Amino acid sequence: MPLKWIRKYKNCLAELEREKAERERERAELDQERQWRQHAEAEVRSERRRREEEQQRREEEQRRREEEQRRREEAEALAASSESSTLPLFLHACHKLLVAIEIVRDPTRTTRGAVTRPTNRRVPSRITSWDTFTEEQMKVWHKLDQHPHFLTEKLFPSLHQLDYVRQLISPISSEWDLRYYERETVENQVRAIIDRIYENDELKMAFGLHGSITFESHANLGLSTRANDCKHESQGAFPHVLRLQRQVSFALASFSCQHNLHDVVAYC
C-alpha cells in the first residue's frame, strides 16, 4: 500500500477519533447541563413546596389565633352578659327587650270578640299629651347624676337574664300573652329599678320613696281561666295600679279578653 494512502488512512482515523471525542464531550456537557437543569428544577420545586408549607403554617396559625380570639371574645361576652348590669346598660337592654314584641296577625290564630266594654272597669275619661315628660325625665336623670356610683355599680339583672326572658316571650295572640309580655318586660324591670333605688338611702331620700312598688294587675290570674275571663264580658282584669306604699297611685293601661287583637294593635 502506498505511503500516502497509509497517511490518509491514519488521518481519517484521527479525524474519526476527534469527532468521537467531540461528540462524547458534547454528550457529557448535555448530560451535565441536564443534571444541572433537573437539580435547579428540583430546587425550585423544593422552594415552592417550602413556601407553600410555610404559607399553610402561617394560615393555620392565623386561623388558630382567630379561633382563640373568637373563643376568648365569646367567653368574655358570656361572662359579661352573666354579670350584673349597671343602670344605663340595664335600661338599654330593657328597651331592646320592650321592642322585641311580635304580634300574631293571622285572625284565625288570635282571640276574637267585641271592643272592650268599660263596665266595672277604671277607664280614662280624657287622654291628653304628656307635654312635660321630657322635662320631668331630665329631673330624674339629674338626681341620678348626683350619685355617679349608683350609675356605675352593677346592681341590676344581667343581660343573659334579659335575653332568657326575651326567648320565653311568645308572639302575642291573646290578652294572656299581652299580660305576660307586659309583666316580664315592664313590671318586673321597673320593680327591680325601684327596689335598687329604695335600697340606696341617699337616692331614697332624693326621690322621696317610702317603700317599694307593687303592680296590682294580675293578682287573681291564678284563680281564673281563659274561658272564664272570656265568658264574662263585663268582668275585666284589674287595672294596673302602681303604688309606692304611700299616697301615690297611677292607673296604667289594662286590657280585657274581649279585645280583637287587631283592635289592640291599633290602640297601641
C-alpha positions as CSV (number, residue, x, y, z in Angstrom):
1,M,0.0,0.0,0.0
2,P,1.5,3.3,-1.0
3,L,2.7,5.5,1.9
4,K,0.3,8.3,1.1
5,W,-2.7,6.1,1.4
6,I,-1.4,4.9,4.8
7,R,-1.1,8.6,6.0
8,K,-4.5,9.4,4.6
9,Y,-6.0,6.4,6.4
10,K,-4.4,7.4,9.7
11,N,-5.6,10.9,9.2
12,C,-9.1,9.6,8.7
13,L,-8.9,7.5,11.9
14,A,-7.6,10.5,13.8
15,E,-10.4,12.6,12.5
16,L,-12.9,10.0,13.5
17,E,-11.4,9.8,17.0
18,R,-11.6,13.6,17.3
19,E,-15.2,13.6,16.2
20,K,-16.0,10.8,18.6
21,A,-14.3,12.7,21.4
22,E,-16.1,15.8,20.4
23,R,-19.5,14.0,20.5
24,E,-18.7,12.4,23.8
25,R,-17.7,15.9,25.2
26,E,-20.9,17.4,23.9
27,R,-22.9,14.5,25.3
28,A,-21.2,14.9,28.6
29,E,-21.9,18.6,28.6
30,L,-25.5,18.0,27.7
31,D,-25.8,15.4,30.4
32,Q,-24.2,17.8,32.9
33,E,-26.5,20.6,31.7
34,R,-29.5,18.3,32.0
35,Q,-28.4,17.3,35.5
36,W,-28.0,21.0,36.4
37,R,-31.4,21.8,35.0
38,Q,-33.0,18.9,36.8
39,H,-31.2,19.9,40.0
40,A,-32.4,23.5,39.5
41,E,-36.0,22.4,38.8
42,A,-35.8,20.2,41.9
43,E,-34.6,23.2,43.9
44,V,-37.4,25.4,42.5
45,R,-40.0,22.7,43.4
46,S,-38.5,22.3,46.8
47,E,-38.5,26.0,47.4
48,R,-42.1,26.3,46.1
49,R,-43.1,23.4,48.4
50,R,-41.3,25.0,51.3
51,R,-43.0,28.3,50.7
52,E,-46.4,26.7,50.3
53,E,-45.9,24.8,53.5
54,E,-44.8,27.9,55.3
55,Q,-47.8,29.8,53.9
56,Q,-50.0,26.9,55.1
57,R,-48.5,27.1,58.5
58,R,-49.0,30.8,58.7
59,E,-52.6,30.5,57.6
60,E,-53.2,27.7,60.1
61,E,-51.6,29.8,62.8
62,Q,-53.7,32.8,61.8
63,R,-56.8,30.6,61.9
64,R,-55.8,29.3,65.3
65,R,-55.2,32.8,66.6
66,E,-58.6,33.9,65.2
67,E,-60.3,30.9,66.7
68,E,-58.7,31.6,70.1
69,Q,-59.7,35.2,69.8
70,R,-63.2,34.3,68.9
71,R,-63.5,31.9,71.8
72,R,-61.9,34.4,74.2
73,E,-64.4,37.1,73.0
74,E,-67.3,34.7,73.3
75,A,-66.1,33.7,76.8
76,E,-65.7,37.4,77.7
77,A,-69.1,38.2,76.2
78,L,-70.7,35.3,78.1
79,A,-69.0,36.4,81.3
80,A,-70.0,40.0,80.8
81,S,-73.6,39.0,79.9
82,S,-73.7,36.8,83.0
83,E,-72.6,39.6,85.3
84,S,-75.0,42.0,86.9
85,S,-75.6,45.2,84.8
86,T,-75.2,48.9,85.5
87,L,-78.3,51.0,85.3
88,P,-77.6,52.5,81.8
89,L,-76.7,49.1,80.4
90,F,-79.8,47.6,82.0
91,L,-82.1,50.3,80.7
92,H,-80.6,49.9,77.2
93,A,-81.3,46.1,77.4
94,C,-84.8,46.7,78.6
95,H,-85.5,49.0,75.6
96,K,-84.3,46.2,73.3
97,L,-86.5,43.7,75.2
98,L,-89.5,46.0,75.0
99,V,-89.4,46.4,71.2
100,A,-89.0,42.7,70.7
101,I,-92.8,42.4,70.7
102,E,-94.2,40.2,68.0
103,I,-97.9,40.3,67.0
104,V,-99.8,37.4,65.5
105,R,-101.6,39.0,62.6
106,D,-103.5,36.0,61.4
107,P,-107.1,36.5,62.7
108,T,-107.6,32.7,62.8
109,R,-104.9,32.4,65.4
110,T,-105.9,35.2,67.7
111,T,-108.7,35.7,70.3
112,R,-111.8,37.4,68.9
113,G,-114.5,39.5,70.4
114,A,-116.2,42.9,70.6
115,V,-114.3,46.0,71.5
116,T,-113.7,46.2,75.3
117,R,-116.7,47.2,77.3
118,P,-115.7,49.6,80.2
119,T,-118.4,48.1,82.5
120,N,-116.9,47.7,86.0
121,R,-113.5,49.0,84.8
122,R,-111.5,52.0,85.5
123,V,-111.1,53.9,82.2
124,P,-109.8,57.4,81.5
125,S,-112.4,60.0,80.6
126,R,-109.9,62.1,78.8
127,I,-106.5,61.5,77.2
128,T,-104.0,64.3,76.9
129,S,-100.5,64.7,75.7
130,W,-97.8,64.4,78.4
131,D,-96.0,67.6,77.3
132,T,-93.8,67.8,80.4
133,F,-92.4,64.3,80.1
134,T,-89.0,65.3,78.8
135,E,-88.6,67.9,81.5
136,E,-89.6,65.5,84.2
137,Q,-87.4,62.8,82.9
138,M,-84.4,65.1,82.9
139,K,-85.1,66.0,86.5
140,V,-84.9,62.2,87.3
141,W,-81.6,61.8,85.5
142,H,-80.3,65.0,87.2
143,K,-80.9,63.3,90.6
144,L,-79.3,60.1,89.4
145,D,-76.3,62.1,88.1
146,Q,-75.7,63.4,91.6
147,H,-74.9,59.8,92.6
148,P,-72.5,58.5,89.9
149,H,-71.6,55.5,91.9
150,F,-75.2,54.3,91.5
151,L,-74.9,54.5,87.7
152,T,-71.6,52.6,87.6
153,E,-72.3,49.9,90.2
154,K,-73.5,46.5,88.9
155,L,-76.8,46.2,90.8
156,F,-79.3,45.0,88.1
157,P,-80.1,41.7,86.3
158,S,-77.6,40.5,83.8
159,L,-78.0,40.8,80.0
160,H,-78.1,37.0,80.0
161,Q,-81.2,37.0,82.2
162,L,-83.0,39.5,80.0
163,D,-82.1,37.5,76.9
164,Y,-83.6,34.5,78.5
165,V,-86.8,36.5,79.2
166,R,-86.8,37.5,75.5
167,Q,-86.6,33.9,74.4
168,L,-89.6,32.9,76.5
169,I,-91.9,35.6,75.1
170,S,-94.3,34.2,72.6
171,P,-95.9,36.1,69.7
172,I,-98.9,37.9,71.2
173,S,-102.2,36.3,70.1
174,S,-104.4,36.9,73.2
175,E,-104.8,39.1,76.3
176,W,-102.9,36.5,78.4
177,D,-99.9,36.7,76.1
178,L,-100.1,40.5,76.4
179,R,-100.3,40.3,80.2
180,Y,-97.3,38.0,80.3
181,Y,-95.4,40.3,78.0
182,E,-96.2,43.4,80.0
183,R,-95.3,41.8,83.3
184,E,-92.0,40.4,82.0
185,T,-90.8,43.4,80.0
186,V,-92.2,46.3,82.1
187,E,-93.4,45.5,85.6
188,N,-90.5,43.2,86.7
189,Q,-87.9,45.5,85.4
190,V,-89.5,48.6,86.9
191,R,-89.7,46.9,90.2
192,A,-86.0,45.9,90.1
193,I,-85.0,49.6,89.5
194,I,-87.3,50.9,92.2
195,D,-86.0,48.3,94.7
196,R,-82.4,49.2,94.0
197,I,-83.1,52.9,94.4
198,Y,-85.0,52.3,97.6
199,E,-82.1,50.3,99.0
200,N,-79.9,53.4,98.5
201,D,-80.5,55.8,101.4
202,E,-79.4,58.9,99.6
203,L,-81.4,58.2,96.4
204,K,-84.4,57.1,98.5
205,M,-84.4,60.5,100.2
206,A,-83.8,62.3,96.9
207,F,-86.8,60.7,95.2
208,G,-88.9,60.7,98.4
209,L,-89.6,57.0,98.3
210,H,-91.3,55.4,101.3
211,G,-91.4,51.9,100.1
212,S,-91.1,49.5,97.2
213,I,-93.5,49.2,94.2
214,T,-96.5,46.8,93.6
215,F,-98.3,46.3,90.3
216,E,-101.9,45.1,91.1
217,S,-102.7,43.8,87.6
218,H,-102.7,40.1,87.8
219,A,-103.1,39.1,91.4
220,N,-106.1,36.9,90.5
221,L,-104.7,35.4,87.3
222,G,-104.1,32.1,89.0
223,L,-107.7,31.9,90.2
224,S,-109.4,32.1,86.8
225,T,-109.1,30.5,83.4
226,R,-109.1,32.0,79.9
227,A,-112.5,30.5,79.3
228,N,-114.0,32.2,82.4
229,D,-112.2,35.5,81.6
230,C,-113.6,35.5,78.1
231,K,-117.1,34.3,79.2
232,H,-118.0,37.3,81.4
233,E,-117.7,40.3,79.2
234,S,-118.4,42.7,82.0
235,Q,-115.7,41.3,84.2
236,G,-112.4,42.8,83.1
237,A,-108.9,42.4,84.6
238,F,-108.0,44.7,87.5
239,P,-106.4,48.0,86.3
240,H,-102.7,48.2,86.7
241,V,-102.1,50.2,89.8
242,L,-98.7,51.4,90.8
243,R,-98.3,52.0,94.5
244,L,-95.2,53.3,96.4
245,Q,-96.8,52.4,99.8
246,R,-97.9,56.0,100.3
247,Q,-100.4,58.4,98.9
248,V,-99.4,57.8,95.3
249,S,-101.4,55.8,92.7
250,F,-101.1,55.8,88.9
251,A,-103.7,53.9,86.8
252,L,-101.9,52.2,83.9
253,A,-103.4,50.5,80.8
254,S,-105.1,47.2,81.1
255,F,-106.9,45.0,78.5
256,S,-109.9,42.7,78.6
257,C,-110.2,39.3,76.9
258,Q,-112.9,40.7,74.6
259,H,-110.3,42.6,72.5
260,N,-109.9,41.7,68.9
261,L,-106.1,41.6,68.7
262,H,-106.1,43.9,65.7
263,D,-108.0,46.5,67.8
264,V,-105.4,46.1,70.4
265,V,-102.6,46.7,67.9
266,A,-104.4,49.7,66.5
267,Y,-105.0,51.1,70.0
268,C,-101.3,50.7,70.9
